Amino acid sequence: MSDDEPDLELLALLRQHLQGKLKLDDEPETGVLESAEYVYNNCIDVALDMRSCKNAAAAIYSQMQQKEYSPATWSSHELHPKTKDESTVAFIFTMDLLNFSFWSEKSETERFAIEYRGRRWTGYWSLVAALQRALDEGIPITDSHFWQDEEECSLAVLKQVFRSCTDEEIPLLEERLACLREAGKVLYEKYDCDITNLIEDAKGSAARLVNLLAQDFTCFRDEHQFDGRKKPIRLLKRAQILVADLWACFEGKGYGEFRDIDKITMFADYRIPQILNTMGCLLYSPLLEMAVKDKKEVVSGSSHEVQLRACSIWCVELIRREIIKAHPEAHINAILIDFFLYDTIKEMESKGKDNIPHHRTRSIWY
Ligand SMILES: Nc1nc2c(c(CN[C@H]3C=C[C@H](O)[C@@H]3O)cn2[C@@H]2O[C@H](COP(=O)(O)O)[C@@H](O)[C@H]2O)c(=O)[nH]1
């Protein structure tokens, strides 16, 4: 074949790939959506209401348009880091290493809170405020060398980093220290202590980065047994939100550039089921309904908890498909829908609607 003759075989392969018929071997999957669909199809305590999902899709889309929701919304939050550099990568990694379990039995005034920049921050924002305050105070809380130094990064120092302006301490402090220790060790052993090496190993794939996090760090391996199925149900909430935070913060460029970012699902925690339930999209069996309403503990890894989390992922996926069907040109993915729903429920709470129940599970997974 002369040089100027087209390679018909290569063209055919390219056409198949572009039509999504050809899975190139470097197109990894996280397995989260497959897990979510499996649980949805095999569970009895959680159901989805399709009419409400359709209505929710329309409402979410129009409000996201009005608020011009985009990856840039992430950096607009007062406490989120603004510089687009390695220090912000380290901040986001540290933040999502510890981004779990902030709910409290106490009242708004008595619950764990961080005082920073003249304000009281609770929940997820207490974490971000504590990290920013530690850096202001010269504590290298985002440095993986520090995490490994048992003298420097002691439980007492971490307690100081998360010191509360109320009588309630941050939940699971020891578990948070264990996460830092493990992450420091793995980064030292596999990534030359540099998180950007981990991102580089993902070769621009969001799914591969999620899989690397779940493979190399047990504290990101958010997988659970369900209904006797051999393969674990993969939910990977903090691994996925880490990739999403990088993508949003760097607005899809540099350390946030992932060609398959739309493979990332909603982040299965207690906030999104809460709002999906209030919108009538997510329905619970009477037993589960009562447990949530009466603020009973839902045990980590229990069938109820896995059903709640997995069906929420599947619900957001169906809402996403509804939006794309109605607006094929929309640049909307599960991440932006999730961020929007999270910010919406937080806004509802700040406007006094803080009596909407959410399920209560104490774990390091979310
Ligand atoms: N599904 C989902 N879960 C999220 C977030 C965020 C914050 N993301 C920021 C970044 C971009 C967005 O615009 C947000 O501003 C925290 N969480 C989780 O909630 C819980 C804390 O809740 P509360 O106690 O109320 O603060 C805890 O498990 C935490 O891991 C999210 O976005 N989606």
The ligand as an ORCA input file, in Angstrom:
! r2SCAN-3c Opt
* xyz 0 1
  N     -22.777     14.124     47.460
  C     -22.029     15.129     47.941
  N     -21.586     15.045     49.202
  C     -20.838     16.066     49.661
  C     -20.514     17.187     48.892
  C     -19.717     18.018     49.726
  C     -19.168     19.372     49.420
  N     -18.813     19.535     48.044
  C     -18.629     20.914     47.652
  C     -17.881     20.970     46.407
  C     -18.657     21.304     45.385
  C     -20.031     21.448     45.807
  O     -20.598     22.601     45.221
  C     -19.956     21.567     47.307
  O     -19.922     22.932     47.642
  C     -19.590     17.368     50.951
  N     -20.268     16.218     50.863
  C     -20.487     15.193     51.886
  O     -21.632     15.606     52.642
  C     -21.436     15.248     54.018
  C     -21.293     16.514     54.802
  O     -22.527     17.150     54.763
  P     -22.794     18.358     55.788
  O     -22.710     17.763     57.194
  O     -24.122     18.869     55.447
  O     -21.688     19.351     55.546
  C     -20.162     14.457     54.088
  O     -20.440     13.095     53.880
  C     -19.393     15.010     52.893
  O     -18.447     14.082     52.422
  C     -20.985     17.260     47.564
  O     -20.750     18.213     46.798
  N     -21.744     16.192     47.143
*
